[in-house]
């Protein structure tokens, strides 16, 4: 992979610094209020709030220390959270937060997802009902346009109303905000035997990912789909197996076309045509270029792998300050098969832009276009 500076959070005013100094403390407070945790959990959360903003990284003090040592903890313990690689610092924060609330037990809070109330609130929102109702209009369109609509629905996640997906190019609004569009290259890789989708967020973002998967399975574009999710709660909204089940149940309990998709997905799971994987490396603080051999073999077995969302993009290409014109194919050349990225831009890392696009974005928005979530991309390396 090409060399470039690793993103760290030690520059006040930077996006990364804002996450550690602002977003993480706010999340601790939200989790603290979302559950009636006991004194031990509350003390641990308060200690994390202080340590994450003013202190240094310390060992977990659990059997998981050995795994994190292999993931680089020996080099990071004793350093400020703001001085280590941003991806590493973020990931370790969430691991420590889970420890604070007793997720790994033993105890009464073992296995209780501290982010579940936020995920369910989004999944059960009226906006989700409206988006699912819009599916009833999709059959009015040719199959090719339906597929493209669902691809753009997955791309834009919870920023997207599925009702807008009814033109041949997807959403006219969204199309104007695509900074890179390899959509035609994406469709050229289908039909295929096995599709792997590395999921990002739960809730309203996971729903369109599942609807796209259902469409590809139902219409013979793929024979088998593998959904890679997180092995345990990670970041505030990343999807786990339980979140997939919640989302499918939400579809089954809906009306019209959404219910039909949910029933097909449920059946596909029971028949093995849709499989869920949750490898421990899914929650590692490292780029996927450093994944273990067994996970590499799983990706190699797929005819196409989709990395969905911003965090997975950072882990696919590396969380570095590349020149934006660095070719996507160059930074993903190590990946053991055809790979696609579907991502709304919510962090500093970006590759695969042409020079004129970069110049236009910089002139119009400065650096804000990288992190605002107002732009998206579809990138493919066949």
C-alpha positions as CSV (number, residue, x, y, z in Angstrom):
1,X,0.0,0.0,0.0
2,X,1.2,3.6,-0.7
3,X,2.6,5.4,2.3
4,X,0.8,8.4,3.8
5,X,0.6,10.0,7.3
6,X,-1.5,8.0,9.8
7,X,-4.5,10.0,11.1
8,X,-4.1,11.0,14.8
9,X,-6.3,13.2,17.0
10,X,-3.7,15.6,18.4
11,X,-4.7,18.6,16.4
12,X,-7.4,20.8,18.1
13,X,-10.1,21.6,15.6
14,X,-9.5,18.5,13.5
15,X,-12.3,16.0,12.9
16,X,-10.4,13.3,14.8
17,X,-9.8,15.5,17.8
18,X,-13.5,16.4,17.9
19,X,-14.5,12.8,18.0
20,X,-12.3,12.1,21.0
21,X,-12.9,15.4,22.8
22,X,-16.6,15.8,22.1
23,X,-18.3,12.7,20.7
24,X,-16.9,10.1,23.1
25,X,-17.8,12.1,26.3
26,X,-21.3,12.7,25.0
27,X,-21.6,9.0,24.3
28,X,-20.5,8.0,27.8
29,X,-23.2,10.3,29.2
30,X,-25.9,8.9,26.9
31,X,-25.0,5.3,27.8
32,X,-24.9,6.3,31.5
33,X,-28.5,7.6,31.2
34,X,-29.9,4.8,29.0
35,X,-29.6,2.1,31.6
36,X,-30.1,1.8,35.4
37,X,-26.5,0.7,35.9
38,X,-25.3,0.0,39.4
39,X,-22.6,1.9,41.4
40,X,-19.8,-0.2,40.0
41,X,-20.7,0.5,36.4
42,X,-21.4,4.2,37.0
43,X,-18.0,4.6,38.7
44,X,-16.3,2.8,35.7
45,X,-18.1,5.1,33.2
46,X,-17.1,8.2,35.2
47,X,-13.5,7.0,35.3
48,X,-13.5,6.4,31.5
49,X,-14.9,9.9,31.0
50,X,-12.0,11.4,32.8
51,X,-9.4,9.1,31.3
52,X,-10.5,9.4,27.7
53,X,-10.2,13.2,27.8
54,X,-7.4,13.9,30.3
55,X,-5.6,10.6,31.0
56,X,-3.6,7.9,29.2
57,X,-4.3,4.5,27.8
58,X,-4.1,1.7,30.3
59,X,-4.4,-2.1,30.0
60,X,-7.8,-3.7,30.2
61,X,-6.8,-6.0,33.1
62,X,-8.7,-8.9,31.5
63,X,-7.9,-12.0,29.5
64,X,-8.5,-9.8,26.4
65,X,-5.2,-8.0,27.1
66,X,-3.3,-10.6,25.1
67,X,-5.5,-10.1,22.0
68,X,-5.0,-6.3,22.2
69,X,-1.3,-6.7,22.8
70,X,-1.2,-8.5,19.4
71,X,-3.2,-5.6,18.0
72,X,-0.6,-3.1,19.2
73,X,-1.4,-2.2,22.8
74,X,2.2,-2.6,23.9
75,X,3.0,0.4,21.8
76,X,0.0,2.5,23.0
77,X,-0.3,1.9,26.7
78,X,0.8,4.9,28.7
79,X,0.3,7.3,25.8
80,X,-2.4,10.0,25.5
81,X,-5.6,8.9,23.7
82,X,-5.0,11.8,21.4
83,X,-1.4,10.8,20.4
84,X,-2.0,7.3,19.0
85,X,-3.5,6.4,15.6
86,X,-7.1,7.6,15.5
87,X,-8.5,4.3,14.4
88,X,-6.7,2.5,17.3
89,X,-7.8,5.1,19.9
90,X,-11.5,4.9,18.8
91,X,-11.6,1.2,18.8
92,X,-10.0,0.8,22.2
93,X,-12.4,3.4,23.6
94,X,-15.3,1.2,22.7
95,X,-13.6,-1.9,24.1
96,X,-13.0,-0.1,27.4
97,X,-16.6,1.2,27.5
98,X,-17.9,-2.3,27.1
99,X,-15.7,-3.4,30.0
100,X,-17.0,-0.5,32.1
101,X,-20.7,-1.5,31.7
102,X,-19.9,-5.2,32.4
103,X,-20.7,-6.4,28.9
104,X,-18.1,-9.2,29.0
105,X,-19.1,-10.2,32.6
106,X,-19.4,-12.1,34.7
107,X,-22.5,-10.4,36.2
108,X,-26.0,-9.4,35.5
109,X,-25.0,-7.0,32.7
110,X,-23.1,-9.6,30.7
111,X,-24.1,-9.5,27.0
112,X,-26.3,-6.4,27.4
113,X,-25.6,-4.1,24.4
114,X,-25.2,-0.6,25.8
115,X,-26.2,0.9,22.4
116,X,-29.4,-1.2,22.0
117,X,-31.8,1.6,23.0
118,X,-30.4,3.9,20.3
119,X,-30.5,1.2,17.7
120,X,-34.1,0.2,18.4
121,X,-35.3,3.8,18.6
122,X,-34.1,4.4,15.0
123,X,-35.4,1.0,13.8
124,X,-38.8,1.7,15.2
125,X,-39.1,5.3,14.0
126,X,-41.9,6.7,11.8
127,X,-39.3,7.5,9.2
128,X,-38.6,3.8,8.9
129,X,-42.3,3.1,8.3
130,X,-42.3,5.7,5.5
131,X,-39.2,4.3,3.8
132,X,-40.6,0.7,3.9
133,X,-43.9,1.9,2.5
134,X,-42.0,3.3,-0.5
135,X,-40.9,-0.2,-1.4
136,X,-44.5,-0.9,-2.6
137,X,-43.8,1.4,-5.6
138,X,-40.6,-0.3,-6.7
139,X,-42.3,-3.1,-8.7
140,X,-43.6,-0.5,-11.0
141,X,-40.1,-0.1,-12.3
142,X,-38.0,-2.4,-14.5
143,X,-35.8,-4.9,-12.6
144,X,-32.6,-3.0,-13.5
145,X,-34.0,0.2,-12.2
146,X,-35.2,-1.5,-9.0
147,X,-31.7,-2.9,-8.4
148,X,-30.0,0.5,-9.0
149,X,-32.5,2.1,-6.6
150,X,-31.7,-0.4,-3.9
151,X,-28.0,0.1,-4.4
152,X,-28.3,3.8,-3.9
153,X,-30.6,3.2,-0.8
154,X,-27.8,1.1,0.7
155,X,-25.2,3.7,-0.3
156,X,-26.9,6.6,1.5
157,X,-28.2,4.6,4.5
158,X,-30.2,6.6,6.9
159,X,-29.8,9.8,4.9
160,X,-31.8,8.2,2.1
161,X,-35.5,8.0,1.7
162,X,-36.3,4.9,-0.4
163,X,-39.1,6.8,-2.0
164,X,-36.6,8.8,-4.1
165,X,-35.0,5.7,-5.7
166,X,-37.4,5.5,-8.6
167,X,-35.4,7.0,-11.5
168,X,-33.0,5.1,-13.7
169,X,-29.9,6.8,-12.1
170,X,-31.1,6.4,-8.5
171,X,-31.7,9.6,-6.6
172,X,-31.2,12.8,-8.6
173,X,-30.4,14.5,-5.4
174,X,-27.9,11.9,-4.3
175,X,-26.4,11.6,-7.8
176,X,-25.4,15.2,-7.6
177,X,-23.4,14.4,-4.4
178,X,-21.5,11.4,-5.6
179,X,-17.8,12.3,-5.7
180,X,-16.9,9.0,-7.4
181,X,-19.3,6.6,-9.1
182,X,-18.2,3.2,-10.3
183,X,-21.7,2.0,-10.4
184,X,-21.4,0.5,-13.9
185,X,-18.3,-1.4,-12.8
186,X,-20.3,-2.7,-9.8
187,X,-23.0,-4.2,-11.9
188,X,-20.5,-5.7,-14.4
189,X,-19.4,-8.0,-11.6
190,X,-22.9,-9.5,-11.3
191,X,-24.4,-12.1,-11.5
192,X,-22.0,-14.0,-9.2
193,X,-22.1,-17.1,-7.1
194,X,-21.1,-15.6,-3.7
195,X,-21.5,-12.0,-2.4
196,X,-20.0,-10.8,0.8
197,X,-21.3,-7.7,2.4
198,X,-19.3,-6.2,5.3
199,X,-22.1,-4.4,7.2
200,X,-21.7,-1.0,8.9
201,X,-24.5,0.4,11.0
202,X,-27.7,-1.3,12.5
203,X,-31.1,0.2,12.4
204,X,-32.3,2.3,9.4
205,X,-29.0,1.8,7.6
206,X,-29.0,-2.0,7.9
207,X,-32.5,-2.2,6.4
208,X,-31.5,-1.0,2.9
209,X,-28.4,-3.3,3.0
210,X,-30.7,-6.2,3.7
211,X,-33.2,-5.1,1.0
212,X,-30.4,-5.0,-1.6
213,X,-29.2,-8.4,-0.5
214,X,-32.8,-9.8,-0.8
215,X,-33.2,-8.3,-4.3
216,X,-29.9,-9.9,-5.5
217,X,-30.8,-13.3,-4.0
218,X,-34.4,-13.2,-5.1
219,X,-33.6,-12.3,-8.7
220,X,-30.7,-14.7,-9.2
221,X,-27.9,-12.0,-9.2
222,X,-26.2,-14.0,-6.5
223,X,-26.6,-17.6,-5.4
224,X,-25.4,-17.0,-1.8
225,X,-24.7,-14.0,0.4
226,X,-22.5,-13.7,3.4
227,X,-23.1,-10.8,5.8
228,X,-20.1,-9.9,7.9
229,X,-21.1,-8.1,11.1
230,X,-19.3,-7.1,14.3
231,X,-18.5,-9.8,16.9
232,X,-19.8,-7.6,19.7
233,X,-21.2,-4.1,20.1
234,X,-18.7,-1.7,18.5
235,X,-19.0,2.1,18.0
236,X,-22.4,3.3,18.8
237,X,-24.4,1.7,16.0
238,X,-22.4,-1.0,14.3
239,X,-24.4,-4.1,13.4
240,X,-24.1,-7.3,15.3
241,X,-26.0,-10.6,14.7
242,X,-28.7,-9.5,17.1
243,X,-29.2,-6.3,15.1
244,X,-29.6,-8.3,11.9
245,X,-32.3,-10.4,13.5
246,X,-34.0,-7.2,14.8
247,X,-33.9,-5.7,11.3
248,X,-35.3,-8.8,9.6
249,X,-38.1,-9.0,12.2
250,X,-38.9,-5.4,11.6
251,X,-39.3,-6.2,7.9
252,X,-41.4,-9.3,8.5
253,X,-43.7,-7.2,10.8
254,X,-44.2,-4.5,8.2
255,X,-46.7,-4.3,5.4
256,X,-46.6,-5.0,1.7
257,X,-43.3,-5.5,-0.2
258,X,-41.2,-5.0,3.0
259,X,-42.9,-7.9,4.7
260,X,-42.2,-10.1,1.6
261,X,-38.6,-9.1,1.7
262,X,-38.4,-9.9,5.3
263,X,-39.9,-13.4,4.9
264,X,-37.5,-14.2,2.0
265,X,-34.6,-13.1,4.1
266,X,-35.7,-15.2,7.0
267,X,-36.0,-18.2,4.8
268,X,-32.7,-17.5,3.1
269,X,-31.0,-17.5,6.5
270,X,-32.7,-20.8,7.5
271,X,-31.6,-22.4,4.2
272,X,-28.0,-21.1,4.4
273,X,-28.3,-18.9,1.3
274,X,-27.8,-15.9,3.6
275,X,-25.1,-16.5,6.2
276,X,-23.9,-14.3,9.0
277,X,-20.3,-14.2,10.0
278,X,-18.8,-12.3,13.0
279,X,-15.0,-12.7,13.1
280,X,-13.2,-11.2,16.2
281,X,-11.1,-9.1,13.8
282,X,-14.3,-7.2,12.9
283,X,-13.7,-5.2,16.1
284,X,-9.9,-4.8,15.7
285,X,-8.2,-1.4,15.7
286,X,-6.3,-2.2,12.5
287,X,-6.8,-2.0,8.7
288,X,-8.1,-5.1,7.0
289,X,-4.8,-5.4,5.2
290,X,-3.6,-6.9,8.5
291,X,-6.4,-9.4,8.9
292,X,-5.6,-13.0,9.8
293,X,-5.4,-15.8,7.2
294,X,-8.7,-17.4,8.0
295,X,-10.6,-14.2,7.4
296,X,-8.6,-13.5,4.3
297,X,-9.7,-16.9,3.0
298,X,-13.3,-16.1,3.6
299,X,-13.0,-12.9,1.5
300,X,-11.1,-14.8,-1.2
301,X,-14.0,-17.2,-1.5
302,X,-16.4,-14.4,-2.5
303,X,-16.9,-13.3,-6.1
304,X,-17.5,-9.8,-4.8
305,X,-17.1,-8.1,-1.4
306,X,-18.8,-4.9,-0.5
307,X,-17.4,-2.8,2.3
308,X,-20.3,-0.6,3.5
309,X,-19.9,2.6,5.4
310,X,-17.3,5.0,6.6
311,X,-15.5,3.0,9.2
312,X,-15.2,0.0,7.0
313,X,-13.8,2.3,4.2
314,X,-11.1,3.5,6.7
315,X,-10.2,-0.1,7.5
316,X,-10.2,-1.1,3.8
317,X,-8.0,1.6,2.4
318,X,-6.1,2.5,5.6
319,X,-6.8,5.4,8.0
320,X,-4.3,7.7,6.4
321,X,-4.1,11.2,4.9
322,X,-3.6,10.0,1.3
323,X,-3.7,12.6,-1.5
324,X,-7.3,12.3,-2.6
325,X,-6.2,11.4,-6.2
326,X,-4.5,8.2,-5.0
327,X,-6.1,5.4,-7.0
328,X,-8.6,3.2,-5.2
329,X,-7.2,0.2,-7.0
330,X,-3.7,1.0,-5.7
331,X,-4.7,1.0,-2.0
332,X,-6.9,-2.1,-2.3
333,X,-4.5,-4.1,-4.5
334,X,-3.8,-6.4,-1.5
335,X,-7.4,-7.5,-1.2
336,X,-7.9,-11.1,-2.3
337,X,-10.8,-10.6,-4.8
338,X,-13.0,-8.0,-6.4
339,X,-14.0,-5.3,-3.9
340,X,-16.5,-2.4,-3.8
341,X,-16.9,0.4,-1.3
342,X,-20.3,2.1,-0.6
343,X,-19.7,5.0,1.6
344,X,-21.0,8.4,2.7
345,X,-18.1,10.6,3.6
346,X,-17.8,11.2,7.4
347,X,-14.1,11.2,8.1
348,X,-10.9,12.6,6.6
349,X,-9.6,9.7,4.6
350,X,-10.4,9.7,0.9
351,X,-8.9,8.2,-2.3
352,X,-9.9,7.6,-5.9
353,X,-11.0,11.2,-6.8
354,X,-10.0,12.9,-10.0
355,X,-8.2,16.2,-9.6
356,X,-11.0,18.3,-10.9
357,X,-13.5,16.9,-8.4
358,X,-11.0,17.4,-5.5
359,X,-10.4,21.0,-6.6
360,X,-14.2,21.8,-7.0
361,X,-15.0,20.3,-3.5
362,X,-12.1,22.2,-1.8
363,X,-13.1,25.5,-3.5
364,X,-16.8,25.1,-2.5
365,X,-16.4,23.7,1.0
366,X,-12.8,23.7,2.2
367,X,-12.2,20.4,4.0
368,X,-15.7,20.1,5.3
369,X,-16.8,17.9,2.4
370,X,-14.7,15.1,3.7
371,X,-16.7,14.8,7.0
372,X,-20.1,16.3,6.6
373,X,-21.9,13.2,5.3
374,X,-23.3,15.2,2.4
375,X,-21.3,13.4,-0.2
376,X,-20.9,9.7,-1.1
377,X,-19.0,7.4,-3.4
378,X,-19.2,4.0,-5.1
379,X,-15.7,2.7,-5.8
380,X,-14.8,-0.7,-7.3
381,X,-11.7,-2.7,-7.9
382,X,-12.4,-5.7,-10.1
